[in-house]
Amino acid sequence: MATNTHTTLTKTITTYFTSIDASDLPTTISLLAPTATFTIVTAANTTFTGRDAIHTMLADFVARSSSIEHRVLSMVVDEKAGKVATQQRYIGKLKDGTENDMHNCNFFDVDEEGRIEKVVVWMGGGSPLK
């Protein structure tokens, strides 16, 4: 059984963002628990359940993107609860020419094995995720 520490939780969430930015979805998906959920509250509370559904959503996002960058501005870690909250700036461009520059907040729950079991996203502006 893994023990969540400030260092391991920070590393997991940092790797989550850097792997998405690098379009390295195998790494992103490896960070998720098999039954993970991903909810975009500001996109009609849309939830994707399980690694396959989350992979499909992220693969579509990556395929439609010509650039992806998450600049994490702050991160709050609760080791005991296995929770991490981030505030980040997402700067990206879609292949259709749409440019996004928005401030977002993500809330992560991490299980005892160190895998992300829940992601809740609040986006400022329209969501480039579908």
N, C-alpha and C positions, 0 to 999 in steps of 0.2 A: 504494500500500500504506500503510495506516495504521500508526502507531507507537503501541504501548500505553505510556502513561505513567501515573504514579500518578494524575494529575489525570483523564485520560480514563477509566481503569478505574473510579475512584471515581464519576465522573459517570454512567457506564453503569449501574453497579449501583444507585446512588441513584435513577436514572430508572426502572429496573426496578421497584423497590419502590413508588415514588410513583405510577407508572402503574397498577400493580395496585390500589393503595389507591383511586385515582380511577376505577376500572373502565374505564380507557383502554386496552383490549386492543390496538387498532391500534399504539399506541406500544410496548407491551410486546413484541408480536410482531416489530416492526421491529428490535428489539435482538438478535434471535436469528439465528443462522446457519440456512440452510435445512434442514440435517440435524441441528440441535440435539437433544440428549437432555435429559430432565428426569426424574430418579429420586428417588422418595420412599423412602428406605431403611427408614424406620420404618413403612411401609405395605406390608409384604411385598415390599420391594425393587421396587416397581412403577415401570416406565420407560415414558415417552411419547417417541416418536421422531418428529422432524420438526415444523415449525411448525404444520401443520394439527392434528396430534394434541395438541400442547401448547395450541394455541388452544382446541380443544374442551374439554379438561380445565379450563382457566382460565375459559372462558365459563360452564361449568356451575357452577364455584365462585362466580363473580361473580353469576350468576343466583340462586343459593341464599342469597346473603348480603345482609343489610340493612346491615351495616357491616363495613369491613375497615381495619385499621390495622397497619402494621409499624413498630415503633420500633427502628431499628438502634442497638444498644448498642455494638458495636465492629466495625471493619472492618480486615482485614489484607490488604495488596496486595503481590503479587510481580510487579513490572513485567516482569522478564526472562522469567518463565514464563507471564505472562498469566493469573495466577490471583488470585482474590479469595475470602476467607473472611469471612463475616459471622455475628455473633451478634445475634439480634433477638428482640424480644418481639412476638408476634402477638396482637392483641386484636380479636376480631370476634364478630359475632352472625349466626347463620343465620336465615332467615325462619321456620324451624320453632321458633324460640325458643332453640335451643342457643347457649350463650355459650362462647367460647373465650378463654382467657388463658394462653398458653404461651410457653416459651422455645424457640427454634429456632436451628439453625445451617445455613447454606447455604454451599456450596462451588461456585464458578464457574470455568470455564475460558473464556477469551476468545481468539478467533482473531486472526490478524495484521491482519484488517480491522476489528477492534474489535467484532466480534459475539460474543455469548454462544453457545458451542458445547456447553456442558455445565453442567447445574445438578444438584447433589446436595443433597438436603434431609434433615435429621434433625429430627424434631419431638418435643417433650416432650409426651406425652399423645396422645390420639387424633387422627388426621388429618382435617381438614375437607375435604381434597382427595380427589377420587375419580377 
